[in-house]
Amino acid sequence: MTQTQLAEWRDRLQADWVQVRKELIAELKANRRSDWAEQIEGCERDQLVDLIARLRLPKVDQRVARLKRIDAAICQMDLGLYGLCSDCEEPLSSAQLEQDPSLQRCPRCEARYCKGFHAHEL
């Protein structure tokens, strides 16, 4: 993976984060949860994931999961661990990361993860 690719994927992840955040705020306002929407509008990236994880609204669960994946990928970039499977630590292919820069697992580990305890989160 090149530095150019890494910078491009970081930009995509940050743009995705902004978009998902906007969608969450709109959804909360639509569900008459303006109090939560106001809190989210003032949150930094690291605080946002923790705050919205406390919400138990089925309509926002997928967006919350997406934000968690985006946050994890950005944290991995900051730590120099980006592009490695979070389970087996094998490198993810550039093609896989190009398709989804928030990817956390190789196909083999993702299949195991989906069959396991965490299948309801995806």
Secondary structure, DSSP 8 states (H G I E B T S, - for coil): --HHHHHHHHHHHHHHHHHHHHHHHHHHHHTT-HHHHHHHHT--HHHHHHHHHT---GGGHHHHHHHHHHHHHHHHHHHT-TTB-TTT--B--HHHHHH-TT--S-HHHHHHHHHSGGGGG-
